[in-house]
Amino acid sequence: MRQGRVGAERGSVAIEAAILVPVFIVLVGLIVAAGRVRTADGVVAEATRDAARAASMTQGDPVTAGQQAAQATLGGQGFNCPPAQIISHPGGGAGQEGTVTATINCQVPLADLLVRGLPGSAPVKYSFTAVIDTYRSQ
C-alpha cells in the first residue's frame, strides 16, 4: 500500500521547484531593484544638498558652482544624471537673505539587474534650498 503512494508522488518535488524557483527569482530581482532605487535616492539627495550649498557659498557663478558640486557627488558614486538646475533668489534688501534652490532629476536604470536588455528605469527627483551665505569671505 505504501509503495503505491510513493510511486504516485514521484516528480512532485520537480513540479514544486518549477513553480517556486521563478517566483523566488522575481522576488530577489524586486528586492535588488528596490535597493538600487534607494541607493540612488540617497545619492541624488546628497548631490542636491551639495549643489545648493556650493551655489550659496560661491563668489562666482552660482549655477556653475552648484552643477560642479552635484556632478562631483554623482560621479563619485557612479551615477550619470543630467546637470542640476540651479535657481538663485537674491535677497530683496536689508535684512532679507537670498536663497538658492537646486533640483536634480535622474532616471535610475533597472534594465541590467537580471536580464540585460529589458526596459525599465525609476525616476528620482530632489530639490533643496539653501540660504545664501551673507558672511562668506569677500
N, C-alpha and C positions, 0 to 999 in steps of 0.2 A: 504494500500500500504506500509506504513511504517513498519507495523508488519511483513510483508513478508520478508523485507530486514533484519530486526534484526534477525529473525529466521534463515536466510541463513548464517549469520555471526557468529552463535553460535560456540564456540570452537576454533575460530581463535586465541584468546589470548593464549590458551594452546599450540597450534601448534607453535606460535611465541616463546613462552617460551622454548618449547622443542628444538627449533633450536638455540636460542640465549644463553641459560644457559651453554651448553657445551663449546661454543666458549668463553664465559666470563671466565669460569673456566680455560681453557687452557691459556688464556691471563694472568690471575692472576698468574698461575704457571710459565709462562715465565718471568714475572716481578720478582717473588721471586727468580727464578734461576739466573737471571742476578744480583740481589742484592747479592746473596751468592757468586757468582764468583767475583764480585767487592770487596767485603769484604775480600775474600781470597787473591785477588790480592794485596791489601794494606798490609795485614799481612805478606805475603811472601816477599814483597819488604822491609818491616821493618826488618824482620828477616835476610834477606840477608845483609842489611846495618850493622846491629848489629854484624853479624858474621865476616864480613870483618874488621870492626873497632876493634873488640876484638882480632882478629888474628894479626892485625897490631900493637897492643899495648902490646902484651904479651911478657914476658921474656922467657917463656917456649915454649912448642909445639904450633905453630900457628893453626894446624889442630884441636887439641883438644879444644883449647880456642874458636875457631870460631864455632865449632859444638855445644859446650855447650851454647854459646850465642844464636845461632839460635834455638836450642831446647827450651831454656827458653822462648824466644819470642813466638814461635809457640805453645808451651804447655800452656802458659798463656792465649792464645786466643782459645784453644780447637782444634787446628789443629794437625793432625798426619801425618807428611811428612817424607820422607827419610832424613838421615843426609845430611848436607850441604857439598858440595865439596869445599875444600879449596886448592888453589894453591898459593904457595909463590914464588915470583920472587925477590930474594935478589939483592941489588944494585951491580953493576959491579966494582965499585971503587970510588975514591974520587969524591965527587960531584954528584954521581948518586944514587938516592934514589930507594929503592926497593918497590915493591907493593905486595899486597895480593888480590887475586880475590876469592870471594865467589859466588857459584852458588847453587840455590835451585830449584829442580823440584818437583812439588806437583800435585797430582790429587785431585780435589775437587769433592766429591761425590754429585750427584744430585738426586740419586735414592729415597731418603727419603722425598722429598718435598711434593708430592701429594699422590702418591700411593706407598706404600712400596713394594720393590722387583723389581721395574722397573729398567733396567740398565741405566747407564749414569754417566759420570763424565767429568769434564773440566780440561784440563792441564793448570797449571800456572807455569811459569819459570821466574826467575830473576837472574841476575848477577850484582855484584857490585865490584868495585876495589877501594881499599884504599891504600894510601901511607903509607909505614912502618914508624912509628914514630921514628925518629932518636934521639929525645930528651927525650924518655921515661926514667923513673927512672932506674938507674943501680942497 
